[in-house]
Amino acid sequence: MSQSVECGPSSPGIEFPWFPTRWQAVIWRNAAFFPAEKIASLLRCPVEEYRRAAEELGLGGIRPDPQWRKQGYLSIIKSNWDLLDCPQLLELLEWDAERLNRCLHEEDFLFAKLGRSKPACPPVFWEPLTAPQREATARFRKIVDRFDFRYREPPFFFMDPEHLPMPPVSKSGPDERFNFIHGYFSGCGDVFDDYPERDPLPEGLLARYAALGVRGVWLHAVLYRFHPVPGAEKFSGNWRRRLENLNAIARKCRQAGVPLYLYLNEPRGIGYDFFKARPDWTGADCPAKLTYCCCTSVPAVLEWTREAAEAVFAAAPDLAGAFLINMSENATHCDSRAGKAGCPRCASRDTADMIAECIRALEEGIHAANPRARVIAEDWAWQQWTPDGRHDRNCLPFKLRVLSRLPENVSVMCISEWGQPVKLGSVDTSVADYSISHPGPSPDSAALWEAARARGLERAAKVQINNSWELSALPYIPVPYLIREHLDNIGKCGVEGLMLSWTLGGYPGGNLELLRHTPEELAERDFPGAAELALRVWKMFSDAFRMFPFSIVVVYFSPMTSGPAAPFFLEKTGRKATMVGFPWDDLTGWRSCYPEPLFEEQFEKMHRLWQQGVALWRENAPGTPQAHELAVISEAAGCHINSTWNHIRFVRRRDGGASGKELEEIVDDEIRCVERLLTLVRGDSRLGFEASNHYFYTPLSLVEKIVSCEELKRTLRRNKGGNFAKGT
């Protein structure tokens, strides 16, 4: 096992000039996470000095919540990634290097979200403040004192399902299709080892899903953690415990009427150290994942895959089935990451055969243990790679080849929107992955479903009902007309099943009501006397969101995810935006195929129409809990859209040499936007949370953003006429 943190080459560190010192930044960003003694020890200062320093920053009333270390450790890592070096980060977390490596490289691509490198950070220790630093600290405190950042509803409050609303009893019958969803707060780490200390699917959450007509739930699983590879058993520690816990969770889900599916992405590359123990398994190199692929041209690899799948399903007979992704960001077979040329055994093989043989091995193992289990082959990234390592955008012929090779007793699941045409202004593109703003199904998905029907294979659609990476920080996006349009279109294709979410979108409510109701029925039920108003507002939101300039690059890298929490930078940082992580000021990285003027224009149009809907509802809505719910969610969504527009125009004008006055006007609008979101976040623990990222922002990070904006304005006034774009 690795004794050091595997973080790749160091990238240049970044400064946060709104903090007087870096050690004060460490205090600010961790005061809500850790007790005083812990942070004082990290900074090598007496506890009394720490408390004095926290008071000087305006943090005297803050009380750390131990839930953060248990349920929000990803937020802690992100908050400190550019502040602490690896030894201090490990000291803060009280983790060893092996655990941090596992989190970075196995927990839903965290390392990619952090930028695939660790910034070069010097050790941070407490030092007495200089006179200028004291002056800056007093200025910091003066801004902070304007705001109340204490939670009215504590973080993670929603994790007790009793605090989530029970859906009203529905008069409509259940949808005849099978469906399944990811648990709203189910983690992407080693959930089966953590149980029951952390329960990914408590009974109350399952009961709410059942009441909504949801018929199944899914969790990540990695086979080697349940079934050791002979000769490499050390990589499967606690595997018996995981099997026992899997059986217990599966039984609980079955009893609740919401049986459990596993997500299997196999055979999974385990890391370079594994292949020292099993060199015969070594396939193509996958340096981005710090592993080789498991070469499926080696009979032992597929034999173990089949055996492991059988062992897992035999140990947990209540499992409903599994869905399989055999090309993805993870390393599996030798062409899973466009690398088969690096494997002499696989270089000349047909990738369609390689995908199909992985599916066949898993299907045979699962059905040997449980013939009734549903095995679902998902078409995510079934694609032919070009010689230069890109995928061929015309995927359908290749997908049809894979389909023709599948076993007879699998279901075929298509990402409904994949390939859906998108035309905005002069740009013609298409959806990769999934989208709410541009409803499917795409012509390619419809064609693949038809081919599956001709083979007699069951068909399913992968969709996002509550939210998508277009706006993942909210429990749902209130655009019911777009959701209903998509569901109706899928219904015309006759598919038998629905996967209702990826890791995001599992909130037990929101748009899931549309599985059984039309928007009109929901408006009459939830807003008696104001149904027409609700429908008008929903239509405005749906029309506004349809303007989203979709590209997978925009979805993953633009500021829409962190929105108002993402800082503005007066000088170029030189940093590249990261996937649903840090947008920095990378406008080129945000906009993808969209020219800058069109990109800004689309977000402005979306913002203005959305805000009209927010204002209309705020001024005329009834004073009911349901009306308040729509107001909170729609206003929070509006803050993200507004802030993204502000980011785009700030960077464009900064780089274009705009006047300080023009930049200051944008910053003032951003401050108003952040202040509004701060008020909402303090009262609603759902805002900012997503299962595979934990919290994107907190009240303290939003106050930090306001401080940074005020300091930016101060700099603008001091440096009238300066060229701020030159940067580093």
Protein Blocks (a to p, Z undefined) as FASTA:
>chain_A
ZZbdcebjaddddddfkbmbfklmmmmmmmmmpcfklmmmmnopafklmmmmmmmnopmm
pccdfklmmmmmmmmmmmmmmmpcfklmmmmnopafklmmmmmmmngollmmnoopacdd
dddddddddfklmmmmmmmmmmmmmpccbdfbdghklmpmklpccddddfbdcdfbdcdd
ddfklcfbdfklmpckbcfbdfklmmmmmmnopabdcddddfklmoccehilmmmghklm
mmmmmmmmmmmmmmnopacdddddddddfbjklmmmmmmlpccddfknopacddfkbmkl
mmmmmmmmmmmmmmmmmbgbdcddfbdfbdcbfklnopmmmpmklmmpcfklmmmmmmmm
mmmmmmmmmmmbccdddfehiacddfkopacfblmlmmmmmmmmpcfkbccdddfkgopa
cdehjbccddehjafklccddfklmmmmmmmmmnopacdddddfkbcfklmmbfbdcdfk
lmmmmmmmmmmnopabdcfbdfeopagghjllmmmbcfklmmmmmmghilmmmmmmmmmm
mmmmmmpccdfklmmmmmklnmmmpccdfbdehiacdehiankjalklmnmmacfklmmm
mmmmmmmmmmmmmmmmmmmpccdfklmmmmmmmmmmmmmmmmmmmmmmmmmmmmnopafk
lmmmmmmmmmmmmmmmmmmmmmomkgopafklopabdfklmmmmmmmmmmmmmmmmmmgh
iafknmZZ
